[in-house]
Amino acid sequence: MDNIDQIILGLLKDNARMSVTELAEKVHVSRATIKKRMEYLESSGIITGYTVRFKPNAERNVIRAWMSIMVEGTKAQSVIKELRLESAVECLHKTNGKWDILVELRSDTLENFDKVLERIRNISGIYNSETSILLASHKT
């Protein structure tokens, strides 16, 4: 990946619906170059999909939370593998410091959220966890 690819990725991060023509104009390259670069970024797995971002309070009745997880020894990869199977997991972040993994969670009800937490806490290799429900978001 070079500087042009980085610029394309940055533009798509801000607006995944940006047209090839608009990308070409902003990057100052031809449409063919953008198409070729995007095909490469997609086929190599750098771009794995395109998504919609909601403004923080656009979704009603959705419980969002961060879960910080401490992992036993060298079991981080096996814990991450299990977490990927959980449908409530939006995103996983491997970190340093006190917590080994940060998990973004989303659920439709508190009852379902409680079940999600129970399933996650029972994953082999999780030593400790702490969960914070998001009450409000101020910037996206």
Backbone as CSV, one residue per row, in Angstrom:
resi,resn,N_x,N_y,N_z,CA_x,CA_y,CA_z,C_x,C_y,C_z
1,MET,0.830,-1.182,0.000,0.000,0.000,0.000,0.873,1.244,0.000
2,ASP,0.512,2.168,-0.843,1.279,3.407,-0.896,0.401,4.582,-0.464
3,ASN,0.913,5.776,-0.657,0.222,6.986,-0.229,-1.137,7.146,-0.911
4,ILE,-1.230,6.796,-2.186,-2.507,6.912,-2.907,-3.549,5.988,-2.287
5,ASP,-3.141,4.748,-1.981,-4.066,3.816,-1.335,-4.524,4.361,0.016
6,GLN,-3.611,4.944,0.777,-3.957,5.510,2.084,-4.971,6.646,1.932
7,ILE,-4.785,7.479,0.924,-5.716,8.587,0.685,-7.091,8.041,0.308
8,ILE,-7.123,7.043,-0.566,-8.393,6.423,-0.966,-9.102,5.857,0.257
9,LEU,-8.370,5.129,1.096,-8.969,4.546,2.299,-9.516,5.625,3.228
10,GLY,-8.770,6.704,3.390,-9.233,7.798,4.244,-10.515,8.427,3.726
11,LEU,-10.584,8.638,2.422,-11.789,9.211,1.825,-12.978,8.267,1.970
12,LEU,-12.751,6.974,1.748,-13.836,6.000,1.876,-14.280,5.836,3.326
13,LYS,-13.349,6.006,4.269,-13.722,5.948,5.682,-14.706,7.059,6.022
14,ASP,-14.484,8.230,5.442,-15.384,9.359,5.684,-16.700,9.211,4.933
15,ASN,-16.654,8.606,3.742,-17.853,8.467,2.923,-17.708,7.252,2.012
16,ALA,-18.190,6.103,2.461,-18.056,4.861,1.696,-18.874,4.880,0.406
17,ARG,-19.754,5.861,0.254,-20.578,5.955,-0.954,-19.966,6.867,-2.010
18,MET,-18.767,7.375,-1.755,-18.127,8.284,-2.709,-17.913,7.554,-4.040
19,SER,-18.283,8.207,-5.126,-18.170,7.582,-6.448,-16.712,7.511,-6.895
20,VAL,-16.462,6.630,-7.854,-15.128,6.497,-8.433,-14.699,7.829,-9.051
21,THR,-15.625,8.502,-9.708,-15.314,9.797,-10.324,-14.888,10.819,-9.271
22,GLU,-15.637,10.888,-8.181,-15.307,11.844,-7.120,-13.976,11.491,-6.457
23,LEU,-13.746,10.196,-6.225,-12.458,9.765,-5.664,-11.310,10.186,-6.580
24,ALA,-11.474,9.945,-7.875,-10.425,10.288,-8.841,-10.124,11.787,-8.813
25,GLU,-11.171,12.597,-8.718,-10.972,14.049,-8.664,-10.223,14.462,-7.397
26,LYS,-10.594,13.886,-6.267,-9.979,14.262,-4.991,-8.538,13.771,-4.870
27,VAL,-8.242,12.607,-5.476,-6.897,12.031,-5.385,-6.007,12.533,-6.527
28,HIS,-6.625,13.141,-7.548,-5.907,13.661,-8.718,-5.274,12.532,-9.542
29,VAL,-6.082,11.489,-9.765,-5.676,10.376,-10.631,-6.871,10.030,-11.516
30,SER,-6.665,9.132,-12.462,-7.746,8.750,-13.374,-8.746,7.814,-12.690
31,ARG,-9.941,7.724,-13.288,-10.954,6.786,-12.800,-10.428,5.354,-12.882
32,ALA,-9.697,5.042,-13.948,-9.138,3.693,-14.118,-8.182,3.354,-12.977
33,THR,-7.387,4.339,-12.561,-6.461,4.115,-11.450,-7.235,3.824,-10.172
34,ILE,-8.289,4.587,-9.915,-9.104,4.364,-8.714,-9.729,2.977,-8.758
35,LYS,-10.305,2.606,-9.916,-10.927,1.280,-10.040,-9.915,0.172,-9.769
36,LYS,-8.731,0.302,-10.356,-7.685,-0.705,-10.178,-7.261,-0.781,-8.708
37,ARG,-7.069,0.377,-8.089,-6.653,0.413,-6.680,-7.727,-0.195,-5.782
38,MET,-8.982,0.133,-6.038,-10.064,-0.404,-5.211,-10.198,-1.913,-5.392
39,GLU,-10.043,-2.397,-6.619,-10.072,-3.846,-6.851,-8.971,-4.531,-6.058
40,TYR,-7.774,-3.936,-6.053,-6.656,-4.491,-5.285,-6.973,-4.468,-3.788
41,LEU,-7.457,-3.334,-3.284,-7.750,-3.205,-1.856,-8.823,-4.199,-1.418
42,GLU,-9.795,-4.456,-2.282,-10.846,-5.422,-1.961,-10.344,-6.857,-2.081
43,SER,-9.656,-7.187,-3.166,-9.213,-8.575,-3.383,-8.137,-9.001,-2.394
44,SER,-7.350,-8.042,-1.909,-6.299,-8.385,-0.942,-6.823,-8.421,0.487
45,GLY,-8.089,-8.064,0.672,-8.681,-8.124,2.006,-8.448,-6.889,2.859
46,ILE,-7.846,-5.863,2.292,-7.660,-4.621,3.050,-9.017,-3.959,3.263
47,ILE,-9.830,-3.903,2.213,-11.225,-3.476,2.343,-12.050,-4.754,2.382
48,THR,-12.761,-4.951,3.489,-13.560,-6.170,3.635,-15.047,-5.913,3.479
49,GLY,-15.426,-4.661,3.326,-16.830,-4.341,3.148,-17.070,-2.856,3.339
50,TYR,-18.294,-2.471,3.111,-18.712,-1.083,3.266,-19.889,-1.082,4.222
51,THR,-20.021,-0.044,5.026,-21.045,-0.052,6.055,-21.704,1.311,6.201
52,VAL,-22.720,1.339,7.024,-23.441,2.565,7.340,-23.092,2.955,8.769
53,ARG,-22.822,4.247,8.983,-22.596,4.747,10.340,-23.824,5.551,10.742
54,PHE,-24.335,5.265,11.922,-25.487,5.994,12.432,-25.023,7.115,13.347
55,LYS,-25.773,8.200,13.383,-25.469,9.196,14.398,-25.806,8.555,15.741
56,PRO,-25.153,8.977,16.815,-25.231,8.266,18.092,-26.622,7.891,18.574
57,ASN,-27.603,8.755,18.472,-28.917,8.443,19.031,-29.954,8.093,17.972
58,ALA,-29.514,7.750,16.776,-30.443,7.446,15.685,-31.175,6.130,15.904
59,GLU,-30.516,5.194,16.527,-31.135,3.893,16.760,-31.825,3.904,18.117
60,ARG,-33.109,3.707,18.116,-33.875,3.665,19.358,-33.823,2.260,19.943
61,ASN,-33.912,2.189,21.250,-33.977,0.914,21.972,-32.795,0.001,21.686
62,VAL,-31.631,0.585,21.516,-30.425,-0.215,21.329,-29.506,0.039,22.512
63,ILE,-29.052,-1.034,23.117,-28.115,-0.927,24.229,-26.725,-1.125,23.667
64,ARG,-25.879,-0.132,23.894,-24.495,-0.206,23.429,-23.593,-0.177,24.646
65,ALA,-22.490,-0.915,24.579,-21.585,-0.985,25.726,-20.169,-1.309,25.278
66,TRP,-19.232,-1.004,26.168,-17.839,-1.410,26.018,-17.559,-2.439,27.091
67,MET,-16.930,-3.519,26.717,-16.508,-4.531,27.682,-14.995,-4.634,27.616
68,SER,-14.360,-4.461,28.773,-12.910,-4.613,28.883,-12.644,-6.007,29.424
69,ILE,-11.740,-6.728,28.778,-11.489,-8.127,29.140,-10.024,-8.340,29.456
70,MET,-9.784,-9.047,30.558,-8.448,-9.478,30.942,-8.365,-10.976,30.618
71,VAL,-7.309,-11.367,29.927,-7.170,-12.745,29.446,-6.089,-13.472,30.235
72,GLU,-6.309,-14.758,30.471,-5.311,-15.602,31.136,-4.151,-15.881,30.188
73,GLY,-2.942,-15.639,30.651,-1.734,-16.003,29.909,-1.748,-15.629,28.446
74,THR,-1.587,-16.639,27.605,-1.480,-16.422,26.155,-2.744,-16.856,25.408
75,LYS,-3.890,-16.734,26.049,-5.138,-17.214,25.451,-5.901,-16.143,24.665
76,ALA,-5.277,-15.008,24.393,-5.976,-13.904,23.712,-6.560,-14.340,22.371
77,GLN,-5.796,-15.051,21.561,-6.284,-15.447,20.227,-7.484,-16.375,20.321
78,SER,-7.466,-17.323,21.257,-8.610,-18.233,21.378,-9.834,-17.491,21.915
79,VAL,-9.630,-16.520,22.802,-10.745,-15.717,23.305,-11.327,-14.876,22.168
80,ILE,-10.477,-14.248,21.384,-10.938,-13.442,20.246,-11.718,-14.311,19.258
81,LYS,-11.236,-15.517,19.018,-11.924,-16.441,18.105,-13.349,-16.718,18.600
82,GLU,-13.499,-16.924,19.903,-14.829,-17.169,20.479,-15.700,-15.912,20.426
83,LEU,-15.103,-14.769,20.727,-15.861,-13.512,20.711,-16.406,-13.204,19.324
84,ARG,-15.676,-13.578,18.291,-16.133,-13.330,16.911,-17.415,-14.090,16.588
85,LEU,-17.693,-15.153,17.321,-18.896,-15.948,17.091,-20.134,-15.331,17.740
86,GLU,-19.930,-14.376,18.621,-21.031,-13.745,19.356,-21.651,-12.634,18.507
87,SER,-22.939,-12.755,18.210,-23.591,-11.793,17.309,-23.680,-10.382,17.888
88,ALA,-23.650,-10.231,19.189,-23.740,-8.905,19.811,-22.427,-8.133,19.737
89,VAL,-21.351,-8.815,19.356,-20.047,-8.155,19.272,-19.977,-7.368,17.965
90,GLU,-19.826,-6.050,18.092,-19.713,-5.167,16.931,-18.273,-5.060,16.458
91,CYS,-17.343,-4.975,17.413,-15.948,-4.762,17.067,-15.064,-5.231,18.214
92,LEU,-13.881,-5.719,17.871,-12.900,-6.178,18.864,-11.622,-5.381,18.704
93,HIS,-11.015,-5.040,19.838,-9.750,-4.307,19.825,-8.792,-4.988,20.790
94,LYS,-7.645,-5.422,20.304,-6.600,-5.972,21.159,-5.780,-4.786,21.664
95,THR,-5.542,-4.708,22.977,-4.893,-3.536,23.556,-3.738,-3.932,24.467
96,ASN,-3.037,-2.917,24.952,-2.039,-3.151,25.988,-2.549,-2.477,27.261
97,GLY,-1.832,-2.631,28.356,-2.277,-2.039,29.610,-3.014,-3.055,30.450
98,LYS,-3.857,-2.566,31.348,-4.582,-3.436,32.284,-5.475,-4.442,31.557
99,TRP,-6.158,-3.989,30.519,-7.090,-4.849,29.784,-6.451,-5.320,28.483
100,ASP,-6.718,-6.569,28.127,-6.140,-7.163,26.919,-7.002,-6.945,25.680
101,ILE,-8.315,-6.916,25.882,-9.255,-6.816,24.763,-10.363,-5.836,25.133
102,LEU,-10.724,-4.966,24.197,-11.904,-4.114,24.339,-12.929,-4.583,23.318
103,VAL,-14.162,-4.732,23.762,-15.223,-5.253,22.910,-16.356,-4.231,22.844
104,GLU,-16.782,-3.913,21.639,-17.977,-3.088,21.454,-19.159,-4.033,21.360
105,LEU,-20.161,-3.807,22.195,-21.339,-4.669,22.228,-22.593,-3.887,21.856
106,ARG,-23.572,-4.597,21.306,-24.857,-3.999,20.938,-25.939,-5.053,21.183
107,SER,-27.020,-4.623,21.829,-28.128,-5.531,22.104,-29.438,-4.754,22.051
108,ASP,-30.540,-5.473,21.853,-31.833,-4.797,21.728,-32.572,-4.638,23.053
109,THR,-32.298,-5.505,24.030,-32.960,-5.399,25.334,-31.954,-5.673,26.444
110,LEU,-32.285,-5.220,27.650,-31.416,-5.505,28.796,-31.366,-6.999,29.087
111,GLU,-32.482,-7.676,28.893,-32.519,-9.122,29.117,-31.543,-9.835,28.175
112,ASN,-31.574,-9.490,26.905,-30.638,-10.092,25.948,-29.206,-9.674,26.242
113,PHE,-29.027,-8.422,26.654,-27.700,-7.931,27.002,-27.117,-8.746,28.155
114,ASP,-27.934,-9.034,29.158,-27.493,-9.844,30.298,-27.065,-11.239,29.843
115,LYS,-27.801,-11.818,28.909,-27.447,-13.145,28.381,-26.122,-13.098,27.622
116,VAL,-25.923,-12.026,26.859,-24.663,-11.848,26.127,-23.500,-11.793,27.102
117,LEU,-23.635,-10.979,28.150,-22.565,-10.856,29.143,-22.257,-12.198,29.788
118,GLU,-23.290,-12.948,30.100,-23.084,-14.266,30.714,-22.325,-15.197,29.768
119,ARG,-22.726,-15.220,28.500,-22.031,-16.083,27.534,-20.566,-15.677,27.404
120,ILE,-20.317,-14.382,27.305,-18.935,-13.914,27.143,-18.108,-14.236,28.376
121,ARG,-18.654,-13.991,29.555,-17.908,-14.253,30.792,-17.574,-15.730,30.965
122,ASN,-18.320,-16.597,30.309,-18.066,-18.040,30.406,-17.081,-18.554,29.362
123,ILE,-16.552,-17.679,28.529,-15.559,-18.098,27.535,-14.278,-18.485,28.256
124,SER,-13.770,-19.651,27.921,-12.523,-20.135,28.521,-11.375,-19.191,28.188
125,GLY,-10.626,-18.798,29.214,-9.488,-17.914,29.015,-9.732,-16.495,29.486
126,ILE,-10.998,-16.155,29.761,-11.287,-14.824,30.295,-11.099,-14.862,31.800
127,TYR,-10.209,-14.010,32.267,-9.852,-13.957,33.684,-10.711,-12.947,34.441
128,ASN,-10.986,-11.805,33.812,-11.743,-10.742,34.460,-12.354,-9.863,33.371
129,SER,-13.448,-9.185,33.703,-14.047,-8.257,32.748,-14.746,-7.122,33.476
130,GLU,-14.928,-6.049,32.743,-15.666,-4.894,33.261,-16.445,-4.310,32.093
131,THR,-17.728,-4.035,32.323,-18.584,-3.559,31.244,-19.166,-2.196,31.588
132,SER,-19.165,-1.313,30.609,-19.757,0.018,30.771,-20.788,0.233,29.678
133,ILE,-22.032,0.486,30.083,-23.085,0.792,29.119,-22.921,2.244,28.687
134,LEU,-23.011,2.478,27.388,-22.889,3.834,26.855,-24.216,4.565,27.038
135,LEU,-24.167,5.675,27.750,-25.374,6.457,28.004,-25.613,7.502,26.923
136,ALA,-24.534,8.082,26.413,-24.645,9.099,25.363,-23.335,9.157,24.600
137,SER,-23.421,9.522,23.339,-22.229,9.729,22.513,-22.281,11.156,21.997
138,HIS,-21.126,11.815,21.961,-21.109,13.227,21.614,-20.399,13.547,20.311
139,LYS,-19.637,12.601,19.756,-18.954,12.855,18.495,-18.797,11.538,17.753
140,THR,-19.028,11.570,16.436,-18.823,10.359,15.643,-17.835,10.643,14.557
